[in-house]
Amino acid sequence: MKQEPGLTKSEFIFFLGILVYYTVSLLDLTVASTLLNEYGTILKGLRFLSYLLFLVAIIDCYVTKHAFLFCTIAMCAMVFCAAFSTDRSVVYILLMLFAATCSTSKRVIIFIFSLQLLFFSMVVLMSQTGMIQDVIFDISTRARHGLGFTWTSIPAILFFYISLEYIYIRSEKLKCIELFIMEFFHVILYVLTDSRMCFTIATISVFAILVYKMKFRFIKALYKFFLWISPVIPIAVCAFSLFIHMGYQENGAIWQKLNSFLSNRLQLGYDAVKQYGITMFGQKVEWIGNVKAAEGLEYNFVDCSYLQIMLNYGVLFLLFVICVYTVILLYAKKQKNVYVGIIVSISLVLSITEPRLWNISFNAFPFLLIDVLNSGKWKEKVDNPISGNMLINKANSFSMR
């Protein structure tokens, strides 16, 4: 069996940056984050340390021509969008993706999976042993547990992405018993958090993988057809999502029932479009979520990833995100990777009701783009025009003259 090469220096620096970034980002999702407000400057400094490590990884490593061209153009566009929306996180995520080209998709997702699973397990365990508070929301109606996180749906959604990452990592080696165990935990989280939509989509994902593993001829043919059409799913889901929010009719009986089923999400999306409008390059939007709403402010948070991205960062950035997922699915189709086709499609569907499509603290699947950028005719490595290696080579050649 062919042994995988060890970590390069660039990968080590990159993974160190990932460790710092995810530690701070995941900590911010817990009730402990309120206790750490006085250390806000330190936490902000750690975030910038992670960005610095990503930049060092970029400078140190060799990247493909394709990756460098793609990321340079994308970075320029994202800087422009960030200037309009006053949110620089889109630039930092692009920086992270660019740095990730020094590794492979699987290595990056395995590392993120390990961090998320360890963090999730520690927080839930600490909340159930009294070390941190297990806040119970909606006591008078549903009694939903936060399990140590700032909102009740966070543990269910985080575990949902952890389970999808596990499916990706295991792929063909995945056993049916592992899927049943996974579903068992989804059920427990549903009972404790009452996150209905997340539980429904999670159960569908487990069922879809279970059916695929049956290996019947007609099932293989069905999934082969699904993989063939999968590249259009990002566009179709995005179009459907924007249609039901922007086309919502307040007086329509069917619309009202659909809005009620989606916990008033359509009304909130419709109101946000009326208030802010659609821009090409984004705008500053102040979202009032559950935490701020508890302080007396009017709740206006839009859960739909597609609409939220378009309102925050503009049409240009939304098109970029859809292109990223389309390219990932095109590559999965080329590689005949049904597992990637299923889990990415499932993630796209959940993003209709959850703002996690481009939130890498939860969703690590944008890193599937790494293998796309490092593949095919662009596989031959070249010196990054800003790489330290190239500068050294130039200096040496100059000194020999």
Secondary structure as GFF3:
##gff-version 3
##sequence-region A 1 401
A	DSSP	alpha_helix	9	27	.	.	.	ID=ss1
A	DSSP	alpha_helix	32	35	.	.	.	ID=ss2
A	DSSP	three_ten_helix	37	39	.	.	.	ID=ss3
A	DSSP	alpha_helix	40	60	.	.	.	ID=ss4
A	DSSP	beta_strand	63	64	.	.	.	ID=ss5
A	DSSP	alpha_helix	65	85	.	.	.	ID=ss6
A	DSSP	alpha_helix	89	100	.	.	.	ID=ss7
A	DSSP	alpha_helix	105	128	.	.	.	ID=ss8
A	DSSP	beta_strand	136	137	.	.	.	ID=ss9
A	DSSP	beta_strand	144	145	.	.	.	ID=ss10
A	DSSP	alpha_helix	153	170	.	.	.	ID=ss11
A	DSSP	three_ten_helix	171	173	.	.	.	ID=ss12
A	DSSP	alpha_helix	176	193	.	.	.	ID=ss13
A	DSSP	alpha_helix	196	212	.	.	.	ID=ss14
A	DSSP	alpha_helix	217	229	.	.	.	ID=ss15
A	DSSP	three_ten_helix	230	232	.	.	.	ID=ss16
A	DSSP	alpha_helix	233	246	.	.	.	ID=ss17
A	DSSP	alpha_helix	253	261	.	.	.	ID=ss18
A	DSSP	alpha_helix	265	276	.	.	.	ID=ss19
A	DSSP	alpha_helix	290	293	.	.	.	ID=ss20
A	DSSP	alpha_helix	305	335	.	.	.	ID=ss21
A	DSSP	alpha_helix	338	350	.	.	.	ID=ss22
A	DSSP	three_ten_helix	365	368	.	.	.	ID=ss23
A	DSSP	alpha_helix	369	373	.	.	.	ID=ss24
A	DSSP	three_ten_helix	376	378	.	.	.	ID=ss25
A	DSSP	beta_strand	381	382	.	.	.	ID=ss26
A	DSSP	alpha_helix	388	399	.	.	.	ID=ss27
###
